[in-house]
Amino acid sequence: MGHRLQALLPLALVAIVLGAVFGGAGSGEDHATPTVSDREPAAKAPSPRIECDAVLAVGDEAADFIAGLDSGETGCLRGGVHEADGVVSITAPDVELTSYPGERATLRGRLWVEPEADRAVVAGLTLDGRNPESKPSPTVNADGVVLRGNEISNSHTTICVSVNDYGGEPPPRGVVIEDNVIHDCGELPATNHHHGIYVADAEGTVIRDNLIYGNADRGVQLYPNADDSVVTGNIIDGNGEGVIFGGGPESSSDDNLVANNVITNSTIRWNIQSSWQGPVGSGNVARDNCVWSERGGYYGGGDPRGSGIQEMDSARAFDNLVADPGYADVAGGDYSLSASSPCLDVLGSHP
C-alpha cells in the first residue's frame, strides 16, 4: 500500500483498518475515548526495508538518543512505550525517526523538530503528545519535514501538530503531513485554541490523506500567516470546526487551497470558515470537497444549505458537494466509504 491514498481501493482498505483499531472513538460526544496507549497501532508501520543506524530499547533514554542522531541517520525505536520526561528534539538535518522494522513504538512526550533539522522524517510511530507543560506535539520549525503514517493524539490536553517559525527564524517551508491519524487533541470543554493541525507561520505546507477527527477546536487551522498550503484527500470529521482560513492583527493567510476532502459534522461552528482580525487574506479557495452537517440551526446551514460552509467574502468556496458520505461506523471508528458513497470520487482525486 502506497504512502498516498489516491487510489480508491487503497483508501477504502486503509479506512477499514483504521476503523478496526479505533474502537469506541468517533465524532459523537457519547463515545468513550481511550488514550493512545490503550489502542493497537492505527497508522502504517514502517517498511521492513528500513536500515537502522541506531536502535533505542524500551527503557533507555529517548531524549538523549533522538537528540544524538547525526545528519542522515535513521533512528529506530523498539516496539513498546518510550517515555520522555522533557522535550525530545530532532536537531540535525535529514534524520529519520521511526519504529524498528516489524514493530510499533509509542513515543510519549513532546517531540520538537528544531529549526536546524531540515528534511527530517518522522514515520510509523504512535505519538502520544501528553507533556507536563501542555505544549504542542509534534512541533515543526524546520523546512521540508515529513510526518508520515503516524497516530498522533494527546488525550485531549493540547494542540497536536504545530507548524510555525521559531524565535525570528524564517517560517518553515514545504512541510508534508500525510497518511496520519490525528485525533482527540485539545482540552474539553473546548477553549477555541486547541487544534489537530495548527499551521501558524509557514509556507507551502501540504496536508494530505490524513484522518483527522474528534479534535476540540479546528481540525486544520491556517492562521495567522499560513501561505500556499494545500489541504487535500483528508477525512475531517467531528471536530469543533473543520478548516479555517484566518489572519491576525498584522498578518493574513493567503493562497491556500482546500480541495478534494470530506469535511463533515463539525460540533461547534462551521465545516469551512474564515476569520480575520486585521488584514483580510486573498487567494484562499475551498473547492471540490464533500461536505455535510447533520446539525440544525445557524451553523448547520451554510452556503449552500446543509454544507456547514460559512458564507465567506474573504475566501472562495465553489463546486463543493453537499452529501452524507455514509461512513461505515463512526461510533466504532470505521470511516470507510462504500462503493456507492457520493463522496468517494471526491476523496479519490487530488488537485
N, C-alpha and C positions, 0 to 999 in steps of 0.2 A: 504494500500500500504506500503510495507516494506521500510526500510531506503536505502537498496541497490537495484540496478536496474538489478539484474542478470537475472530475468525472462524477456522474450521478451515482453510479453503483458504489464506488468507494465512500462517497458521502453517506449514503444510507447505511453502509456497513459500520462506519465509524460511529454514527449516531446510535445504532443498535448496541454497540459495545459500550458506549458511554452510558446508555440507559441501563444496561445490566449492572454496572458497578455503582451507579449513583442512586441506589435505592433510598426512597424517602425524601429526596430533595427535589424541589420544583419551584414553580412561580407562585404557588398559593401560600398563604400565610399559615395554613394549618399543618403543614408538613414538618415533621421533626428534621433538623439539620445536623447530622453528625459532624464531628470535627474531621479535619483532613486525615488525621492518623487513624480514624475509625474505619476508613474505607479501603477497599482494594485499589490498586493503581488504576487511574482513569484514562490518562492520555498515553501517547505512544511510547513504548520502550525504545531505547536506543538500538541502533543496528548492531548486530554481533560483529560486524567488521571493524568496529571501533578499536583502535590500538591505544591503550592507556600508557601514558608516560609516567604517571604517578597514581597510586591507589590509596584511598583512605578507608581504613577499617572502622566499623562501628565502635564508638567509644574513644577513638582518637580525636585530637583537637581539630575541629573543622576550620576554624578561622585561620589558624596558622597554615594549615595545608593549602587552603584556597588562595590566601594572600601570597604564598610562596611559589605558586605556579609561574613559570617563566614564559616569555613570549613564545607562542606557537605550541605550547604543551597542552595535552589533554589530561585532565584530572578526573578520575573515576571514583565515585562513591559506592562502596559495597552496599548491598541491599539491607534495609533497616532504617532506623531513625537516627539522624545525626543532629545532636543538639548544639546550638551556638548561644552562648551567654550574651555576647555583644554583637557588633556588626561584623558580618562576613563580607570581605571585599575582594573583588577581582581587580587587580592593579596593573596587569600587563596586557598588551595587545595580543590579539589572535589566540587567546586562551579558549579552550572548550571545557566546560564543566558538565558532566553527565553521569548517569548511572553506569555501574560496571556491567559489561555485556551479559545479557541474560538475567539481570537482576533489576530491582527497582528500589531506589533510595529516596528517602524523605529528608529534606534539609529544613530544620525548624529554627527560625530566627530571621533576622533582617539580612537580605542579600543586597549588596551595593556594587554596581558596575561603575567604577570610578572613571573620571574623565580621560585618563591615560589608556584605558582598556578598550581601545577601538577594535571593532570586529570580533569582540568576544561572543561566544555562543554558549547559551545555557539551554540544555535539551534533555528531554526524557527523565525529568525529575518531578517529584512531588514537593512543591514549595509551600511550606506552612509558615506564613509570614508573621505569626504572632511574636511580638518582641516587647520588652519592658517599657519602651518609650512610645509604643504605638506609632512608629514611623512607617511610611510606605515600604512595601517589599514585594517584588524586586524594584529597586530604584536604578534607573539607567541614565547616566550622564555622558556617555561616550558615543562616538559615531559608529554606524554600521553594526550595531549589536543585534543579535538574533536571539529571541526567546521562542523556542520551538518544542511542541509536543509535551508541555508540562501541565500538571494540575496545579493551579495557583489559588490559594484561599488563605483566610486568616481567622476563621470562625467569628466573623462579624466584629472585628476590632478596629480596623482602619482601612485606608486605601490599599489596594493591591499594587498593580503595575503603575509606576510613575516614570514618565519620560520628561526630563527637564534639564535646563542648564544648571551650572554649579558655580557659585561664587564669582560671577562675572565672566566665566568661560563662555565661548561661543555655544549656541544651542546645539544639541546633538542632531546629526543628520543621518537619514537613511536607516533608522531603527526598524526592524521587522519583528512583528509579533504574530506568530502563525501556529495554527493547529494546537492551540492550548484550550484547556477548560478552566475558565476563570469564574469563580462563584463565591457567594456568601462572604463578600468583602464589605466592610463598613459597619459602623455602630447602628444598632437598632434600639429605640426608635431612631429613624433617620435624622441626620444632622444637616443635610444638604452639602456635605463636604467630603464624603467618602464614596469612592467610585471603583469600578472594576479596573478600568484603564483610564489613567489621567495623563493626557498629553498636554503639558503646560507650555513650555517654550522649546519648540523643536521644529525641524524642517524635514519634510519627506518621509514621515513615519508611515509604514504600511501595516495595517491591522487586517489580517485575512484568515478565513477558515477557522475561526475560533467559536467555541460555545461559551457564551457569556450570560450568566443567569443568576437571579436571586441576590443581586448586589443592592446595598441600601439606597444609594443615590444613582448617579448615571452609570449605565453600562460602559459607555465610552464618552469621556469628556474631552473636548477640544477647546481649551481655554487656559490662559488668556491670549496666548500668542503661538498657536499651533498652525503652521503653514504647510500647504502642499501635501496634506495627509491623504491617504487612500484607505477607506474602510470598506471591505468587500468580502462577500462569501461567508459572513458570520451569521449565526443564530444568536439573537439578542432578546432574551425573554424574561419577563417578570422582574425587571429591575425597577428602582424607583422611577427613573426615566431611562429612555433608551440611549439616544445620542444627542449631544448638544454642540452647536457651534456657539462660541462665546468670546467675549473680549473684556478686558479690564479697563481701568480708568485711563490708561495711556497706550494701550495696545489692542490689537484685534487679531482674530484667527482668520486667515484668508486662503482662498484657492484650495479648499478641502473638498474631496469627493466621497460621498457615502452612497454606494451603489451595489445592487445585487445582494442585499442582505435580507434576512427575515427578522423583522423588528416588531415585537408583539407584547401586549399585556403589561404595559408599564403600570406600576401600582400607585404612584404619587402624582406625576404630571404626564408629559407628552411622550410619545414614542420618538419623535424627532422634533427638536425645537431650537431656538436661538435666544441669546440673551446678551445684551451689550451695555456695559457700564460707561463707556466713553466712545472712542472711535467705532464706527459700525463696519463690520467685516465686509469683504467683497469676494466674489468668485466662489462662494460656497454653494454646493449643489447636492441635493438628495434626489436620486432618480433610480428607477427600475428596482425598487425594493418591494418586498411583500410585507404589508403592514396590517395589523389587526388589533383591535381593542374590544374587549368584552365589557368595559365599564360604561355606565351611563353618565349623564351629566356633562359638564363642560369639557373635561379632559378626555372623555370617551368619544367625543365627536370629532372635531378637527376638520382639516381641509385636504382631501374630501371627507365627507362624513364617515365616521367609523374607522378612520385611518389612525387617529391619535397623532396626527401631524399638526403642529401649530401653524396657524396662518402667518407666515413669516414674510416680512418685507425686506429682510436683510439676507436671505438665502433663498435659492430657487428650489422648489420641490415639484417634480413633474414625472409623469409616467410611472407612478407607484401603484401597485396592485393592492386593492383592499380585499383581503380574503383570509379566512381562517386556514392556517397551514395544516391543521389536523395532526398535531404531534401525537405520536402513538400513545404515550402515557406520561404526561408531565408529572403527575403525583409520584410515579415510580422513577422519574428522572430519564425517561426514554423520549428523546427529541427526534427520533427518526420520522421521516416523511414517507407516506405511502406513494406508490406509483401514480395515484390519482390526485395527489395534493396539488392544488393550483400554484403553490409556491416552489415546487421542485425545480422547474425550469429557471425561475428567477435565481435561485441559490446556485444552480449549476453553471452559471455564466458569469465570467469576470470581465470588467472593463479593460 
